[in-house]
Amino acid sequence: MQKILVSITFVVCFVCVNTNLNAKIKDKAFYDAKSFMFQLKFEQVDSCISEIKFQPVKSYLKLYSAFVSEMIVGCNNYKKYNQLYEEEVAYITCGNEEAAIYPLFLSELYLQRGIIEYKNGNTLKSISYFSKSYSYWKDSDELSDVSDYSLKLRGIFNLLLGNLPQPYNQVVSWFGFKGDTEQGFCCLADYLKKQQLEQGDYFEALLYLGFSFLKFGDDNDDIKDFITLYSSAGLPELIKSIVVRCANKIHHPNLCENILKDYASYPPLIYLQGKYQVQIGSITSEKTLSRFLATENRNQFKSDAYRYLSWNALLRGDRERFRQYQDSIRLQGSFPTSEDKQAYYESKLNKIPDVVLLKSRLLFDNGQFELVINILKDRGSYKTKEEKLECYYRLGRCYQFLLKDVMALSCYEKAVEMGDVSKRYFGSYAALYASEICLSEGNVARGKYFLEKADELNNGEYKYDISLKIKALEKLF
C-alpha cells in the first residue's frame, strides 16, 4: 500500500511540476527557434535561443540545432559537436532539480548522438547511445499523456525497432526491445495532428512522418494521402524535399507539381526539380541540374545528378556528352546516398543504355505507365537478350501498378526465364514481384517457386535489398 501511495504521489508531483515547466517551454522563442531550425536559418535560431532563460530548454535547442546542422547542412565538424554535446547535456542531467524530470529531452538528445556516431562509423558508440535513449524514454513513457514529446519518441522507437535488419533485430529482442511499425506511424500521425500550423513542432512532425514514409512506408495509398494533405507551398524547402522524395517513391511526382515548378534555393530540392525535368523531357533540366552541382557543397546526390545529365544528353542524341557525364560520376570521391551508389554502379558497367528502354524507365518513374506499355509493345526487336529481359521486366512493373496482375505475371515469368543472361536486378526483382502476385492470389506453391528463383538470380545489383525482401516474403508463406 505504501509503495502504491509513493507511486501516486510521484505521478501527481510530476504532472504538477511538468505543467509549470510546459509554460516555460512553450513560449514564442522556443517555437520560433524550432521553426527557423527547419528552415535552416541557423543565425535566427541562435538569436531565439539567446532569449530563452530556462537553461535545460536552451541546452536542448542548442544541441538540436547542432544536430540538424550536422546532418542536413553537413558541417563535418564532429569534434565540435561532441564538445558542445558534453557541455550542454551536463546542464540537463545535473545541477538543476527541475531539469531532472526531462528524460524525454535526454532521450531525444541521446538518440541524435547515436545517429551522429553511426554516421561517423562508430557503431558500438551509436548502440550505446541508442540504448540510453530508449531507457530514458521507456522510464518516462508511463507519463506519456503529459507530453507530446513522448508520443513522438514512441513513434520513432516503434519504427526503428520494428524495422531493424538481422542480426540486430534478434539482438535487441534479447533485451526486451521490440517495435511495431503500424503503431509507429499512428503515433507520428497523432503527434502531427496535435501541432499548430506552421510552427516549429509542426514542421518537425512533418519531417519525422515524411521521412518515416520514405524509409519504412509500404502502403502507397497512405503515402499518397500524406503528400496530398501536406504538399503546401508554404513549407520550408527541407520539408518540401522529403515530400517530393515520397512522391518519387510511389512514382507519382505529379502530386508535387506545385513544389517542383517553384524556384528553389535548397540544393537537394534543386536536384529533385532537375530530376523531374529530365523525366518530363524539359529543356531546362540541364540548367537546373548544373545549378544544383554548383551550389551543393557536399557529394550528396551529385553522382545521381550527373547520371541524369548523362541520360538527358543521350535522349538528345549526344553520346559524347553522355560519356563525359558518366566519367564525372566515377571521379566523385564518395557516394553517400543510395541514388549515388546506384549511379556509380551503373557507370562502372560502361554501357550506353538503349534509348527506348531509358525513356520507358524515366516515364515509369514519372508514373506514365500506359505510355510506357505503348512504347515497349510497339518496339520491334532488341539488340541483346539483356535488353529484351529489361523490356519484360518494365512491362511487368507497369501492368502491376495498373493492377493488371495477370498480364504482369506473364511478363515477369518471361523475365525470370531469361534472368540469368544478366547480373542486373531485372530477373531477381521480376521473380520477387511474381511471388507477391501469386501470394495475393493464394497460389502458395507457385509463389514459393518464384521466391526461390528470386534468391537464385540475386547475384549482383541490389543484392542486399532483394535479400531483405525475400526474407520478409518468406514469413508470409
N, C-alpha and C positions, 0 to 999 in steps of 0.2 A: 504493500500500500504506500509505503514511504517513497519507494522508487517511482511509483506512478505519479505521486504528487510533485516530486522533483522534476520529472519529465514535463508535466503540465506547466509547472512554473517556468521552466526553461523556454518552452514554446511561447508562452504568453509574453515573457520578457523579450524574446527575440522579435516577436511581431511588433511590440510597442516601440522598441528601440529602432527597429528597421523602418517603421513608419516615419520616425523622426529623421532617419538618415535619407530616406527617399526624398524628403523635402529638400535635403542638402544636395542630392544628386540631380534631381530633375529640375534644373534651372536652365535659363536661356543659354548660358555659356557652355554648359555640358552638351546640349543639343546642337548648338552651333559648331562646337568643336568636332563632333561626330559628322555633321553634315559636310563641313569643309574637308574632313579627312577622306570621305568617299568621292569628293570632287578633286582630290589630290592637290589641294591648296594648303600646303603644309605651313606656310608663314601665317596664314589666318588661323590655322589650328593652334599654333603656338601662342598667338595673341589671345585666343579664347581661353586656353589653359591657364594663362597668367592671371586671368580674372577669377579663377576658382580658388577659394580659400581652404576648402576641406582637403587635406593632404592626400588621403587614400584615393580620392576621386582624381586628383591631379596626377598622381603616380600612375593610376590605371590608364588614363588618357594618354599620358606621355609614352607609355610602353605600347599601347595600341597603335598610336600614330607611327612609332618607330617600326613596328611590325608591318603595317600596311606599306610604309615607305620602302622597307627592305624587300618585301615580297612582290609588290606591284611595280614600283619605280625601279628597283634594283640598284640600291646604293652600293652594294657589295662591300659593306663595312661591318662585317660580322663581329670583329673585336670591339668596335664602338658600341654596337647593340648589346653585347654581353655585359659591358661595363655599366651601361645605363640600366640594364635589367637588374643587375645585382643591387644597385643603389636604390632603385625605385621600389622593388619588391620588399626591401627591408622596411620601408615606410608603412607598408600594408600589413606585414606579418608581426611587427613588434613596436613597442613604444607607444601604442595608442589602443586603449581598451575598446573604443568603438570600432577601430579597424579590424579587431579580431573576429568580428562577425561578417567579414567579407570573403567567405570561402568561395563564393561564385566568381568574384573578381579574380581571385587567385587561381581558380580552376581554369578560367579563360586565358589568363596570362601564362600559366604552365603549358596549356595546350598550344599557344602561339610559340612559346620557346621550343616545344617539341618539334613543331613544324620547321622552325628555323634550323634546328640541329639536323633534322632529316634532310633538309635541302642542302646542307653543307657536308653530308655524307657521314655524320656522326650517329650511326644507327642505335648504338647502345645508350647514348645520352638521350636520344629522342624518345626511346622506350621508357626511360626513367621519368622524363618529364610528362609523358602521356599518362603514365601510371599515377603520378602525383595529381595531375589534373583530374583524372577520373575519381580518385579518392576524395578530393575536396568537393567535387560535385556530388558524389554519392552521399557524403556525410550531410549535405545540406538539402538533398532532394526531398526529404520528408516535409520540408517547409516550402515546397515548390509554389504554393499558392501566394506566397509573399512577394515573389518577384518574377517578372517576365524573363529575367536572365536564366533562371533555372530551366524554363521552358525551352529557351534557345539551346542551352547546353544539352538538355535531354534529347533534342532533335539531332544535334551534331554527333553525340556519342552513339546513339542508336544507328545512325547511318554509317559511321566509321567502323564500329564493331560488327555491324551486320554485313559489311562488305569487305572484310579483311581477307586477303588471299591465304591459301595454305602455304606454309605450316603455321603462320601467325594466328589464324583463326582458331586452330586447335590449341595453341599455346595459351592464348588469353582465356580460353574456355576453362582451362585447368584452374585458373584463379577466380573463376566465377563470373568473368566478364562476358556479356553477351549483348547482341544488338538486334533490333527489329527495324528493317528498312521502312516498312509501311508506317510504323509509329513515328519514325524519324521524320518522314515527310509531313505527317499530320501535325507534329509539334512545331516544325518550322513554318508551316502554313498558318497555324494558330498564332504563332509569335508575330507573323507579318500582319495579321488582321488586327492585332492589339495596338499597332503603331499608328501614329498620326501621319497623314500625307506629307511627304517632302521634308520630314525631319530626319536627323541623323540616324536614329534607330530604324526608321522606315527604309532608308537606303541600305542599312546593314542587313535588315531582314530580307530584302530583295536579293542582295548579293548572296547570302547564305542559301536561300531557297533555289535561286537560279543556278548557282554553282553545283548544288546537290543534284538538280535535274540533269545537269551537264555530265556529271561523273557517275551518278548512280541510277538515274531515271531510265526505266524501260517501258513506260506507258506513254506512247506518243500522244494520246488524247490529253493526258494530264499536262504534258509539256506544252502542247498547243494551247490549252486553256490558260496556262501561266503566261505565255507570250502574248496572247490576245488581251489579257487583263492588264498586263504590266509593261507594254511596249510604248509607254508615254514618251513624247518628245521632250518632256521636262526633266528626264532623269539625267544624272551625271553620266559622262561618257564611259566611265568604268563599268557602270551597271548596264548601259546600253550594249557594250561589247559582249557581256555574258548572255544577255537576252538574244543577241544575234547568233551567238555560237549555239545556243539551244535550238534556234530555228534551223541552223545548218545541220544539226544532229538529226532532226526528223525530216530533212530535205524539203523544208518549206521556208526558205529565206524571204519569200514574198510577204510573209507575215510581218516582216520588219522593214518594209519598203520605205516607210517614213524616216527610219533611222539611217538606212543605207543611202538615202539620197541627200541627206543634210551634210553640210560641211563639218568635218571632224578635225580635232587637233590632237586627240589621244592616239598615239601610234597604232596600238592593236586594233582600234576601231577603223583607222585609215586602211590598214591591211585587209580587214574584213570587207570594207567597201570595194577595194580593188579586186579582191577575190570574186565578189558578186558581179562586178562589171565584166570580168573575163567570162563568167558563166553566161551572161546575157549578151555577150558579144559587143559591148560598148567600146567605142573608140577612145574613151577617156581612161581605160583600165591601166595602160602603161604609165600614164602621167600620175595616176593615183598611187600605184604600187611603187613608183620611183620616189614619190613624196614620202611614203612610208619608210623606205630604205634610208632616206636622207635624215629622217627625224628619229628613228629608233636607235637608241644608244646601247642596246644590248643585242644579243643574237636571237632573241625570241621572235619566231615566225619569219625570220629573214630568209632562211633556206626555202621555206614554202612560198614566200613571195617571189623568189627567183624561179621556182618551179612554175608558178602561174604566169610569170612573164615569159618563160620559155614556151609554154603552151599557147599563149596569146600570139607569139611570133610564129609558131608552127601553123596555127589556124589561118594566119595571114600569108602563108607561103614562104616565110623567111627562115629557111633551115639553118643558115649561118648564125643568125641571131639566136635561134633556139639553142645551138651548141654553146654559144657564149654564155648564155644564162645558166645552162647546165654546168658549165665549168665553174661559174660563180658559186654554185651550191657546194661543190667539192672543196672550194677554197675557204669555206666558213670554218672557224676554229672549234665551234661547239654546236650541238643540235639539241637545245633544251626542251622543245615540245615534241609531242608525238607527230605533229604535222611536219616538223623539221626533220625528224628521224626518217619519216617516210619519204620525204623529198630526197634525202641523201641516199637512201636505199635505192630508189628508182634511178637516181643519177648514175650510180655505180653499175647499173645494168648496161649502161652505154648503148641504149636503143632509142631509135626515133619512133614514137608511137604512131600507129595507124590513125590518120586524121579523122576518119569517120567514127572509130571507136573512142577517140579522145573527145570528140564533140558529144557523143552519146553519154560519156562519163560526166561531162560538165552539165549537160541538160538534166541528167538524173539527179545530180546534186542540187539542181535548181527546181526539182520537183515536177519536171515536164515529162512524165512517164509515158503518156500516149505518144508524144512526139518522138521519144527515143525508140519506141516499138516500131513506129512507121519508118524511121530511118534505117534501123537494123534489118527489118523484114525486106526492105527494098534493096538491100545490099546483095549483089550477085554472088561474089566469091571473096575468099581471103587468101593472102599470100602464104600464110603459115597456119599450122594446126593450132598454135598458141592463140592466134587472132580469132580463130573460129571458136575456141574454148571460151575466150573472153566474151565473145558475142552471145553465146548461150547463157553465160553467167549473168550478163547485164540484162538480157531479155527476161530471165527468170526473176531478177530483182524488181523490174518494173511491173511484171504481172503480179508479183506478190504484194507490192504496195497498192495495186489496184484491186486487191482481194480476189484475183483470178487464180486461185491456188492450183487448179487442175493444169492450166497452161504453164504456170510457174514450175510445178513439179516436173512436167515434161521437159522443160528447158534445163532444169537442174540435173535431171537424170542424164541428159546428153553431156552436160559439162563434167559430171562425175565420171562417166565412162571414159572420157579422154583427159581426165585431170592430171594424169602422170606425165603429160607432154611438157609440163611447166612446173617450176618450183614457186611460182607466184601463188597468190591466195585464191584464185578463181575456183579450182577444183575442191579444195577443202571447205571453203565457205559455201559453195553450192551444196555440198553434202550436208553441211550443218543446217542450212535453211530447209533443205529437203526433209531432214529429220524432224524439224519443227512442224512442218506441214503434216507429215504422217502422224505425229503425236497429236496434233489438233483434231485429226480425223479418227483417232483411236486405232490406227494401224501400227500396233506396237512392234511387230516383227520387222516390218519394212523400215520403221523409224530407227530401230537398233542397227539395222544393216547400214543405213546411211551414216549413222553416228560412228560406226566402225570405219567406214570409208573416210569420214572427215579426219579421224585420227591417223589413218594410213597415209592420206595425202598431205598431212600437216608437217611439211618438211622444210619450210622456208619462211616466207613473208607472214607477219602477224602470228608467228607460231605460238607465242605465249598467250596472246588474247584468245586465239582459237582453242587452245588447251583449256582455258578457264571456262569458255562457253560449253565445251564438250562435257566437262565435269558437272556443270550446272544442269545440263540436259539429262545426264545420266541419272540424276536423282529423281527425275520425273517419270522415268520408265518403271 
